[in-house]
């Protein structure tokens, strides 16, 4: 299905990102007053995204 590991990790990243957005939305809908929680969820997502992108670049370098 996927030609390279980069393609696979990109797919997994996209899937995880959408799952994260969905779960964050669910949490916010349940607790609209908790701004800190909202911020925490967002930060976790950003850190995860950065880590995934870094890993992708690392794999690319190794593959090239």
Secondary structure as GFF3:
##gff-version 3
##sequence-region A 1 64
A	DSSP	alpha_helix	5	30	.	.	.	ID=ss1
A	DSSP	alpha_helix	35	63	.	.	.	ID=ss2
###
